Amino acid sequence: MEKRQVGQTGLAIDTLGLGGAPLGGNFVDLDYAQAADLIRTAKEAGINYFDTAPWYGFGRSERVMGDMLRGSEYVLSDKVGRLLHPGAVTNPMDFGMIDPLPFHVVYDYGYDGIMRAYEDNLQRLGLDKIDILFAHDIGVFQHGEENARHFRDLEKGGYRAMDELRKAGQVKAIGLGVNENEVCMDALKIGNWDVFLLAGRYTLLEQTPLDTLFPACLAAGTSIICGGPFNSGILAGRDMWNYARAPAEIIQKARALGAVADAFAVPLPAAALQFPLMNDIVSSVIPGPRDKGELEQIIDWFETPIPTEFWATLKSEGLIDQAAPVASR
């Protein structure tokens, strides 16, 4: 598996990683044995970079991932900003979860909250290290008007906690794990971040970071990990986009992309997986397969040859940004 550097750190990660949201039962009915089999399959395929979060099944994803990585070589990213408190939520599907552990979330992006979340993560994982630590889902997309308070907590204390963990060598890189460009731009003003895990914003369907965020990250030495390369499934044959049912204009664009892919006999999901990595600022792409079979299909798509004429046609038809780097030969 090809590896790329994370920011300006000495840490290198696989260009294809494993996203851990489905391992916690987020939007999918997947039990422990199936989750463990999925991780085992990833390791056997040479994937060594894994991502998880307390949010995924309120700890379920962390538990199985820790069990499967313990005693082996791995690179792991985990997230802070949410503390898990005892007491089950009334209706897990309100949070998009099937059979989560009996906890509920309390948001805390302050110094003490970040430190406690980091320690709690290690306890649930049963591991002695987390390589990359992300402040998770800070931003208006998640918090609305409450985000001003949360971002102030991150600025006044949470960033300092993450920076201290990095300086002490307890984590190798820090960043945000978010779904929006603007909060990353705001974060660049308050600290020195190694990497942003940006879900759904730099994909075959959308390239909005090219205008401002990516140039700012390049100047700051901050790299990008692309989550959600299928935009919640719309680029892999499903009707989901941004964690909800896709609107008509998104479906129409996905069909236009698919028509070009069909004309070149290219699987659209293969193009979706490979597109972000043609931009050098991207360190890794981390889809979240829902079972072993989906992971095997993803690996096949990742290795599918795609003719340069395909990318040229997408540009000539105005389906991707003219500034997006693509293969030219």
RAGI-V751151 format. One record per backbone hydrogen bond with DSSP energy under -0.5 kcal/mol. CO is the residue of the C=O (numbers start at 1). NH is the residue of the N-H. E is the energy in kcal/mol with one decimal. If there is no record, write none. Layout:
BEGIN
CO,NH,E / CO,NH,E
END
This chain:
BEGIN
2,15,-2.5 / 4,13,-2.7 / 5,7,-0.7 / 6,9,-2.2 / 11,6,-2.8 / 13,4,-2.5 / 15,17,-0.5 / 15,285,-2.5 / 17,19,-0.6 / 18,51,-2.3 / 20,24,-0.5 / 21,24,-1.7 / 21,26,-1.4 / 22,25,-1.9 / 25,27,-0.9 / 25,98,-2.2 / 28,30,-1.2 / 31,35,-2.4 / 32,36,-2.9 / 33,37,-2.2 / 34,38,-1.9 / 35,39,-2.1 / 36,40,-2.5 / 37,41,-2.4 / 38,42,-2.0 / 39,43,-2.3 / 40,44,-2.4 / 41,45,-1.5 / 42,47,-2.5 / 43,46,-1.5 / 48,50,-0.5 / 48,75,-2.4 / 49,18,-2.1 / 50,77,-2.4 / 51,20,-1.0 / 53,56,-1.1 / 54,59,-0.9 / 55,57,-1.3 / 55,58,-1.0 / 56,61,-2.1 / 57,60,-0.9 / 57,101,-2.1 / 59,63,-2.2 / 60,64,-2.0 / 61,65,-2.3 / 62,66,-2.8 / 63,67,-2.2 / 64,68,-2.0 / 65,69,-1.9 / 66,70,-1.9 / 69,72,-2.1 / 75,50,-2.6 / 76,131,-1.7 / 76,132,-2.0 / 77,52,-2.3 / 78,134,-2.4 / 80,136,-3.3 / 81,108,-2.5 / 83,85,-0.7 / 83,106,-2.4 / 85,104,-2.3 / 91,94,-2.1 / 92,95,-2.1 / 92,97,-1.7 / 93,96,-0.9 / 96,27,-2.3 / 97,99,-0.5 / 101,103,-2.6 / 102,87,-1.9 / 103,89,-0.6 / 104,85,-3.0 / 106,83,-3.0 / 109,158,-0.5 / 110,114,-2.5 / 111,115,-2.2 / 112,116,-2.6 / 113,117,-2.5 / 114,118,-2.4 / 115,119,-2.0 / 116,120,-2.8 / 117,121,-2.6 / 118,122,-1.9 / 119,123,-1.9 / 120,124,-2.6 / 121,125,-2.8 / 122,126,-2.2 / 122,127,-1.0 / 131,172,-2.3 / 131,173,-1.5 / 132,78,-2.2 / 132,134,-0.5 / 133,175,-2.0 / 134,80,-2.9 / 134,136,-0.7 / 135,177,-2.4 / 139,142,-0.7 / 139,143,-2.6 / 140,144,-2.1 / 143,146,-1.6 / 144,147,-1.7 / 145,148,-1.0 / 146,149,-0.6 / 146,150,-1.8 / 147,151,-3.4 / 148,152,-1.7 / 149,153,-1.9 / 150,154,-2.1 / 151,155,-2.7 / 152,156,-2.8 / 153,157,-2.0 / 153,158,-2.2 / 154,159,-3.2 / 157,161,-2.0 / 158,162,-2.2 / 159,163,-2.9 / 160,164,-2.4 / 161,165,-2.1 / 162,166,-1.9 / 163,167,-2.9 / 164,168,-2.1 / 165,170,-2.0 / 165,171,-1.3 / 166,169,-1.4 / 170,130,-0.8 / 173,133,-2.3 / 174,194,-2.0 / 174,195,-1.4 / 175,135,-2.4 / 176,178,-0.5 / 176,197,-3.3 / 177,137,-3.1 / 178,199,-2.7 / 180,184,-0.5 / 181,184,-0.7 / 181,185,-1.8 / 182,186,-2.4 / 183,187,-2.2 / 184,188,-1.9 / 185,189,-0.5 / 186,189,-1.1 / 187,190,-1.7 / 187,191,-0.9 / 191,193,-0.7 / 194,223,-2.3 / 195,176,-0.6 / 196,198,-0.9 / 196,225,-2.5 / 197,178,-2.3 / 197,199,-0.6 / 198,200,-0.5 / 198,227,-1.5 / 201,203,-0.5 / 201,208,-0.6 / 201,209,-0.6 / 206,203,-3.3 / 207,210,-1.7 / 208,211,-1.1 / 208,212,-0.5 / 209,214,-3.0 / 212,216,-1.9 / 213,217,-2.8 / 214,218,-2.7 / 215,219,-2.0 / 216,220,-1.6 / 217,221,-1.1 / 217,222,-2.6 / 218,221,-0.5 / 221,223,-0.5 / 223,196,-2.2 / 224,283,-3.4 / 224,284,-0.9 / 225,198,-2.3 / 225,227,-0.8 / 226,286,-2.6 / 227,200,-2.3 / 228,231,-2.3 / 230,233,-1.3 / 230,235,-2.1 / 231,234,-1.0 / 233,236,-2.0 / 233,238,-2.6 / 234,237,-0.7 / 239,246,-3.2 / 240,234,-1.3 / 241,244,-1.4 / 244,241,-3.6 / 247,250,-0.5 / 247,251,-2.2 / 248,252,-2.4 / 249,253,-1.8 / 250,254,-2.6 / 251,255,-2.1 / 252,256,-1.9 / 253,257,-2.5 / 254,258,-2.4 / 255,259,-2.1 / 256,260,-1.5 / 257,261,-2.3 / 258,262,-2.7 / 259,263,-1.9 / 260,264,-1.3 / 261,266,-3.0 / 262,265,-1.2 / 267,270,-0.7 / 267,271,-1.7 / 268,272,-2.3 / 269,273,-2.1 / 270,274,-2.0 / 271,275,-2.4 / 272,276,-0.7 / 275,278,-1.7 / 276,279,-1.7 / 278,280,-0.6 / 279,282,-2.0 / 281,224,-2.5 / 281,283,-0.5 / 284,226,-2.8 / 285,17,-2.3 / 286,228,-0.7 / 287,19,-2.9 / 291,295,-1.9 / 292,296,-2.3 / 293,297,-2.0 / 294,298,-2.4 / 295,299,-2.4 / 296,300,-1.7 / 297,301,-2.6 / 298,302,-2.7 / 299,303,-1.1 / 301,304,-1.3 / 307,310,-1.3 / 307,311,-0.8 / 308,312,-2.0 / 309,313,-2.1 / 310,314,-2.0 / 311,315,-1.9 / 312,316,-2.5 / 313,317,-2.0 / 314,319,-2.9 / 314,320,-0.8 / 315,318,-1.6 / 321,324,-1.6
END
